[in-house]
Amino acid sequence: MFRKAAKYFTPPLEIIELPFDGDKKLIGYLQLPPGVNKPPVVLHWGGVDGWKEDRLRIAKAIMGQGLASLTIDMPGSGENPVLYGDPLAERTFIAWLDYLPRRGEIDGASVGVWGGSFGAYWAARLAHTAADRIKGAVFHGGNIHYGFQKEWLIPAFTTGGATYLFGAHSLLEARGRAMGTKTLDEFLEAAPRLSLKTLGLLDKPSAPILGVNGKLDDQAPVDDIYLLMEHGSPKSARIYPQGAHMGRTPGEPSDHITTTIVEWLRGQLAR
C-alpha cells in the first residue's frame, strides 16, 4: 500500500533496491529537496517499531533544510534482511555508504546519519567505525553501553520500561525479535557484546556526534550520552530535563526535537 501511494508523493520518492550479501537486498527510500543542486544526504532510520515508512515527517524536515533524505530499516526490523545482533548488521549500513557516492545528483561524500531509539546505537557505532565517511551522526534515544547491561535491562524489561507501547514486557518482546532472541536470558547474554566500550571503540576518534534524549527515559539510559561525552572526540548533546524516551516532554511539542536535530545536521554537512 505504501508503494502504491508513493507514486504520488511530492517530492518524488524513489524506491532503491540494493543487492547485498548474495541473494539478499536492502531497500531504501530516497527523496531530494526541490531546487537544490547536488544536496548533501541524511541516511536515517528508526528503532524496533519505527520503520522507514513511518519517517515521512522527518524526511520532510530534512528536505526543508536543503538536504536529501534516504530512509532505511535498521537491522532486525522492517525489510532489513539481517538481525540486529548478526555480524553482517554493520555491513548493511556500509553498503549504503558505498552506494551514495555513485549517485550523481547528490553529494555522496557529504553524509550524515541519524538513528532513533534502539536504532540509535548504529549511528554512534558508525561514527567510530566509518568516521572518515560521515560528517555528523545523531544518537537519538539509544544505547551504547549501560543500556546493554543487565543492571539496566532487567528493570527496563520487567517494571521500568512502562512507557513502551504495551508496557515493559512488550519492550523485551520487540527488542528480542530484532535481536533474534526468544527469552530474557538469551537477550541478556547477547546484548553486552554490542557495547561500544566492550568493543574498544569509545576512545577512538569519531565523526561529530549529537546525543539527544530525555533525562527521564525508561527505555534507554541518558547515561549513555554522558559516557560518549567522556571519551574520544568531543561531542554535542541536547538533554531534555523533563523528557522521556527520545526527549519527548509532556505538554511540549516534539517538533522542537526534530528541528534541533536537522539544524545540527545541516551545519555539519555544510562544512
Secondary structure as GFF3:
##gff-version 3
##sequence-region A 1 271
A	DSSP	alpha_helix	2	6	.	.	.	ID=ss1
A	DSSP	beta_strand	14	20	.	.	.	ID=ss2
A	DSSP	beta_strand	24	31	.	.	.	ID=ss3
A	DSSP	beta_strand	41	45	.	.	.	ID=ss4
A	DSSP	three_ten_helix	52	54	.	.	.	ID=ss5
A	DSSP	alpha_helix	56	64	.	.	.	ID=ss6
A	DSSP	beta_strand	68	71	.	.	.	ID=ss7
A	DSSP	alpha_helix	89	99	.	.	.	ID=ss8
A	DSSP	three_ten_helix	100	102	.	.	.	ID=ss9
A	DSSP	beta_strand	111	116	.	.	.	ID=ss10
A	DSSP	three_ten_helix	117	119	.	.	.	ID=ss11
A	DSSP	alpha_helix	120	129	.	.	.	ID=ss12
A	DSSP	three_ten_helix	131	133	.	.	.	ID=ss13
A	DSSP	beta_strand	136	140	.	.	.	ID=ss14
A	DSSP	three_ten_helix	146	148	.	.	.	ID=ss15
A	DSSP	alpha_helix	150	155	.	.	.	ID=ss16
A	DSSP	pi_helix	156	160	.	.	.	ID=ss17
A	DSSP	alpha_helix	168	179	.	.	.	ID=ss18
A	DSSP	alpha_helix	184	190	.	.	.	ID=ss19
A	DSSP	three_ten_helix	191	194	.	.	.	ID=ss20
A	DSSP	beta_strand	209	214	.	.	.	ID=ss21
A	DSSP	alpha_helix	223	229	.	.	.	ID=ss22
A	DSSP	beta_strand	236	240	.	.	.	ID=ss23
A	DSSP	three_ten_helix	245	247	.	.	.	ID=ss24
A	DSSP	alpha_helix	255	269	.	.	.	ID=ss25
###
